[in-house]
Every structure is written in structure tokens, then in C-alpha cells.
Amino acid sequence: MSNERAGSNERPAMGRIMAVACYVLCAAGCSAGGTASRVVERDSAGVVIVESNGPAWPEGAGWTVGDRPLVDIGVVEGPVEYQLTQVEGALRLEDGRIAVADGGSREIRIYDAAGAFISSTGGRGGAPGEYQQIVSLGYGPGDSIWVYDFGARRFTVLDGDGRVGRTVSLGGALSAVTAVGRLPDGSFVVREFWGSGSQSDAIASGLGRDPAAVALLPADGSQLDTIGVFPGREVYIGSEDGRAVMSAPLFARTTSAALHRDEIFVGDQDPFEIGVYSADGTLLRLLRVPGVDLRVTGEDVAAAVEEQLARQPAERHAMLRQHYANMDVPELRPAYGRLLVDAAGNLWVSEYAAYPVVPVSWNVFAADGGLLGEVQMPDRFQLYEIGEDYLLGVWRDEIYVEHVRIYPLEKAAEVESYILY
């Protein structure tokens, strides 16, 4: 989910960023107080390239998440309006109310600022205001919100009380599509998981990524405009009984995207590089973190296999071990995972975490593109929205019961950013 207002057992890619090329950091020029951002900015054919060789936050002076939630919505047993299943998005409205997209019930539920239930709208179906498969929730103008229904390939715009304002359908121009966000002019940005052709046609055998589009859907639902074409989800094409079989490999890469106002952030997770684009597809900036070690070792593969087996019944383990043994593994892990943008325009980039593991570590990049530092999430907390002084998302307890929670975001004194040219 975008914010318009505004792994394996080891965590090598994100965790190692903080220790990249220490000798370079000193050479890059620290201030007397040690608060320099260690960022080098240069222009290349009109594109601003921002390289971060280390964090701006001095040790102990970054942002932290409070231990106790400010709001907790969710119960194991109790009123049905507080039982949450497959939450696919949550956001805080201007008056403090909390909107929750509950994928299990196909409802948009509204709670007050303290977490008390107010109302719900939606349900399973195909009529306007009903949903087949909710996958995203985001901000519209004023206190309105939008919902993206993957099953119906449709956006629904609701007012602050959950009433349907309008719907916008995708049609059949693209294949498997998810929502990135909504631009100020009312158009939506969408991203393909993979290209419009069949995977087996695009990739003859082995590992591969076919092209996938990031596109603009005008507010009136007219023809899609392509913003850019990027590598899609990584798959493995093998053979079974003489026919091609597509599987998701370990350490599969995909394209991550987020939106803030009229800028679109896109990265294909290889290497640690994220592009910032305008709505017409112009590349404005490239954010890079050089020197991150992404190599996949035999120990990484063994740990990832065991992690997958731990979620499956014992009787399937032998079959799954053989399945992974027959499958090629990428030489490099994804450089990062999800992208989100906070209320101030800072880009948050999560560590890579193999599904369904929830990323614990997020790196924060300032609006100018320099790396600020790392923020640690509570365990089992899926982040959806970042406000000026809060984080909103879903926390799962030991038996995977879902709770929508708001945690305080505690910020140390602001660090001056030094960009070297």
C-alpha cells in the first residue's frame, strides 16, 4: 500500500549496509560531530545519482519504535468486527480514524482513533462496493480511500464513511497486476507481477525474469500508459512428465515499487539500486548503496530449505527436499524487499525476507536520497503506513492471530545531511 500523504534466517543484505567500506566513510568526509551522511551525488546525462556509503545517523541517535502499541485492534475470540483475517492494508484518516482492509471478510472496516469499531462496508461479490480479492488500500483526495480488488481487476473509491464514489476497471491490457498507488491527478499506478506472455514461452528453462510493466491507469479508466518495463518476478522453469512446470525458486527477485505524490520509486532488487521516475516515465534519480554482498552460499540455501520445511507437515518434507534439490538457485539474493514512503517523503526499504517471513529491518533514505540509517520493527509486525510519529501495520501473535497496531515512532534529534559533489 502506498502513502500518498506523505528472509532467510540471516539478514545479510540490509544488515551489512551499515558496515560497508568503513575506510570509504572517513574518506567521504565526516563533519566534526560525526554526523555526515556519507553520500556522494553526481549527474549522469541529466539523471541525479545518489550513492550512500554509510548511514548519516550516529550510533544511538537514529529512530526507534516504541515497545508498547498505542492502539491494538484484534481478538482471538470475541465480536466478529474485531476478528481480523488476511489484513491487506491499513491507514489512518485525517481525523484519526483507522481504515482496515480485511481480506477474509472482503470488508473495509472503520475504527475510531482508540480502536473502537464504527462501521464496515463491502463483502464478497461483484457489485460496486463488493470485492472478490482485496489486495491494497490507499489514500484518495480529502478523507476518501481507494481499494484495489485483484480478482475483479478494479479500483473502488470510497468516501470517509465507506460509501462508494466510483469504480475504475483495468480491463485486459495487462496480466497479473497489483496496485502501487494514486497520483494527485486521480490516476492510479499499477505493477505487473510478470509479463503479459506466458512464463514458459518467455523462459525456455531454468531461472529467468520476463519483462513486466509499471503503468498508469487514468482516473476515467481509459487506456493504460506504460511508465516503464522492468524485470518481473523470478521463476524456475523445469520439466515434469515431459511438460514445463513453473516454480518459485529460493531467493527469487521481483520488482518493488512505491509512490509519493507525483514520484514513483521502482527497483528490481538487483543490485541495491532504486530509480525515481516521473509519471511520464522520465528517470529523475537513482539511489544506490554500493558494495553490498548479495552472494548466496550453500549455507544460505540449506537454511532457506529448512525454513520452508518448518512450515510444512513432516510427511511432505522428503518430497520438498527433492523439489528444491532439482531446482536452480539464483547466485545473488534480492538486495532488498518492500518499498514504502513516509509522510515526509523519506523512502523506507525493507530487508529481503522470504515469504511469508516478515522483514524486521528497514533502511530509511532521506528525501534527498541519502541513507539515514536502520530502523528495527517489532517481531511479526507487517508495516503498512509510516506517519510523522507513528507506524501502522499488522502484528501476528504466536498462533498467527492478526492485530492492527499503531506503534510510536521515536526520533532522536535531526541529523544534518551532507552531500558531497
N, C-alpha and C positions, 0 to 999 in steps of 0.2 A: 504494500500500500504506500502510496506517495503522500508527502505532506506539502500541500500547495502553499500553506501559510509559512508558511515559513520559507564431525571430523574424524578425523581419526582420533585415537587415544592421545596422540601427541598433537601439539599445536605449533608446528614448526614455522609455517609461513608468516603468520602475524606476529608471533612471539619473537621471531628473530629480527623483525624490523627494528626493534629497539636497540639491537646490538650491532647493526650493520656498520662496518668500516669506521671504527672509532677514530682512527687516525685521520680519516677524512673530515670528521666532525670538527676537530680542532682546526684543521686547515681551512675549513669553510668559514671560520670566523665567528667566535662566540663573543658576546658582549661581556662587560666587566662583571655583570651579575650572573653570567652563565645562562642567559635566557634566550639566546638566538635560536631561530627556527631551523638553522642548518639547511636552508632552501636556496637553490640556485634557479634563477628564472632567465630564460633566453627566448628569442624569437626565431622561428624557423618558417620561412615562407609565409609569414602572416599568422602563424599558429604559435601561441604562447606555450612554451614547455616549462613546467614547474617540477623540478626534481628535489625530493626530500631525502637527505642522507641521515636523518635522525629526528627525534621529537623536539618541539620547542619547550614543552613543559619540563622544568627541572624535576628531579626525583622528589616525590612527595607533594608536588604543587599542582597536580592535574585535577581532573574532575572525577568524582566518585559517586556511586549510587548508594543511597541510604539503606540501612539494614531492614527497616520496617516499612511496609507499604502504607501509603496514605489512604488508599481505597482498595478494598478487596471484594470482588463480586464473584460468587460461585459457592456451591454447596455439593456435598456428596449426596445427601438426602434432604428433601425439603420442597418448597414451592417450585413448580416447574419453570417459572420465569427466572429462577436463579440457577437452574441446572444448565450448564453450558457444554456443548459438544461440537468439536471441529470449528472453533472460532477462527474465522478467516480475515478478521480485521477489527480494529477498534480505534476510535478517535474521540477527541474532546471538543465539544462545540464551544462557541464563544461565551455562552452563559454558564459553562462548567458542566453541563450535562454530558453524558458519555454514551456514544452510539456503539453498538456491538453487532457485528455480523456473525450470527450463529449458523454455521453451515449445516449442522444436524437437523435443525428445525426449519431451515430456509427462512429465518426471520431476521429482521433488523430490530433489535431491542434498544430502547432508550432508558437510561437510568439517570437519577439526579447526581449532583456533584458528590454526594456521600455514598453513592452506590445503591440507592433505593430504586426499585423498579417503577417506571412510569407507564410505559406503553410498549406495544410491539406492532409490527406491520410485516406483511409478506406471507410466507407459507409456500408449500410445494405446489407448482403448477406452471402454466404457460401464459396466463393472462397478465396484463400490465400490473405490476406490483407483486407478482408471484415469481418464484425462482426455481430453476432446476438444479443449479450448482453454483452457489456463491463462492467466488474466489478472491474478491478485492472490494475494498471500501475506501472512499476518499472524499476530500472536501470539494464542494461546489461554491458558487458565489454566496456571500452572506452566511446564513446558517444552514444552507442546503448541503446535501451529501449525494454522492453517486455510489451505485452498486454495480459491479460487473458480474454477470451471470455467464459462466463459461459454457454451460450446457445450452443456453439459448443464444449465445453469442450476442449479448445485448447489454447495453448500459441503461440503468434506470436512475433518473434524477429525482430525489425526494426533497421536500421542504423540511424545515427543522422539526416538524411534528410527524414526519414519516409519510406524508401524503405524496402520491405520485404526481410529479410535474410533467415529465415527458420521458420517452424512451428513445434510444438510438441503437439501431442494429448494425452489425458488422457486415452482414451478407457473406458471400462465399469467396471473397478475394484472397484471403489468407487461410492457412491451415490452423494448427493448434495455437491459439492466441491467448495471452494474458494481458491485463491492464498495467500500465506504468503510471499514468496519472492524467490530470486535466490541466490544460493550458488556460491562461487568463481569458482568452477569446472564446472559451467554451468547447473547443475541440479536445479530443482525447488522444493520448499517445498509447499505442499498444505494441507488444513484442511477441514475435513468434517463438515457440519452443524449438521448432525445426522448420525447414523449408517446405514449400508447397508441394514439391515432388515427393515420391516415396523414398524412405531412407534406403531401402535395399537397392534402388536404382542409382541414388547419389553415391553410395558407398558400396563398392563391389564386395569387399570382405575386409575383416579386421576392424581396426579403430578408424573413426572418421567423424567429421563435423560438416554437415552440409550448410549452405548459406541460409540465414534466417533474417527476416526484415524487422526493423523498428519503423513503425508507420504512424501517420497522422490521420485520425478519423474526424472530419469536420463536424461541427455541432449539429448540422442539419442531416447528418448521416449520408452525405454524398460520397463520391469516390475517394478511396484511400489514397494518400500521398506517401510515398516511401521517404523516410528521413535518412535511412542508411541500411546497408546489408552487412551483417556480421556473422561470424561462425555460430552455428546453432548448438544444440545440446550434443555432447559427445556420446556416441553409441558404438557398440561392438556388433558386427555382422558375422555370425558363424553359420555353420551348417548342421542340420539335424534331419536325419532320414531323407537326405537329398534336397532339402529345401532351406532357404535362407531364413535365419532366425535372428531377430534383433534383441539385444540385451543392454542393460545399463552397466558399464564397467565400473570397477572401483576407481575412485579419484576422477570421476567424469567431470569435465568442464562444461560450462554453459555460458550464456551471455547474461550479465546482470545489468539492470537499468533502474534509474530513479529520475524524479523530476522536481525542479524547484522553480516556481514562477515560469519564465519562458526559456529555461535552460534544461537540457536533457543530458543526463550522465549515463554513459554506456561503457562497459568494459567486458572483454571476453575471457577474463581470468587468466590470460596468458600473454605476456608476463604481468608484473604488477604495474599496470597502466590503465588509466581511465580517461576517456575522452569526454569533453563537454561540448555539446552541439546546440546550435540554434534550431528552431522549428523547421527551417528550410534545409537542414542537413549540413550547414556550414560548421566545420570543426573550429572551435574557438580556442580551446585549451587542452593540453594533455597533462595529466597528473601522473608522476612516476615515482616509484621507490626502487632505485637500482640495488642490485646485489643480494636480493632475497633468494635463498637457496630453496628451490622447489623440487629437487630430485626425489624420486620415490625409490626407497630402498626395499630390499627383501623383508626387513623387519617391519617396515611400514605396511607392506602387503599382508604379512602374517597377522599383524594386529588388526587390520581392517577386516580380514576374513573372520577372525574370532568375534569382532564386534557385531558383524552381521549374523553370525550363528547364534549369538546370545539372545537374539530377538525371535528365534525360530524354534519350533518343537524339536526335541532331540532326534526324533525319527527322520527328520529332513536333513540332518547335518551331513551325512555321508554324501547324499546327492548334491548338496550345495557346495561341499568341498570340491567335488569333481567338476561342478559347473564353473567355479572360479579358477580351478587349475587349467581348464581348457580355454580360458578367456585371456586375451592380451590385456596388459595393464599399461596405462599411459606412463611415459618416462617422467613426466612432471605432474605434480599435483596442482589443483587450482590455486592461483595466487591469493584469492580471497573469495568471499561468498556474496552476501546480500549488500545492497546499497540503500541507504536512506539519507534524507536531507532534513536537518532540524529547522526550527523556526527562524534561526538567524542566518541560514544559508550554509552552515557547516556540513560537509559531507561525512557521513559515518559509513565505514567499510568494515564488514564483519570478517572474522577469520573464516577460513573454509571449514565446514563441518559436514560430514557425510550424512545424508538424510537417513533417519529422522533426528539425528543429533542436533541440539540447539546450540548455536555459537555462543560462547561465553565472552570472548574478547572482541572489542570493536576499536578500530583506529579512527581518530577524528582528524579531518583535514579542514583547515580554515577556509573561509570564503575566497581568500586569495590563492588557495591551492596548496599551501604549506602544511606539513604534518604537525599537528599539535601534540598528540600522544594517544595513549591507550586507555580505554575505559572497560572495566570488568563488570559483567552483568551478574545478577543472582543466578544460581544454578537453575536450570529448567525454565528459564524465562525467555520467551519469544518476543522480541521487540517489534512494535508496530508504529509508534509515534514518539517523537522527541520534541518536547516543548522547551521553553526557556529554562525552566527549573524542575522539570519532571520527565519521567519516562513512562509510557503506557504500553502495555502488552499483555501476553498470556503467560501465566505461571502454572505449571503442572506439578501436582504433588506426587508422592511416591507411588500411588496407584493410578497416575495419569488423569486424575480429575482436574478439569480446567478451571482456572480462576482468572478473570480480568483484573489486573492490578495496576495501580499508579504508584511508582516509587519516586522519592525526591532525588533530583539531580543536584549534587552539591559541587559548586565550582569554587576553586581557590582563586586568588587574585589573578586578573587577566595578565597574560604574558605578552610582552611586546614582540611583534613579529619582525624579523629582519630578513629581507630578501636580497640576495646578492645577485648582481647582474654581470 
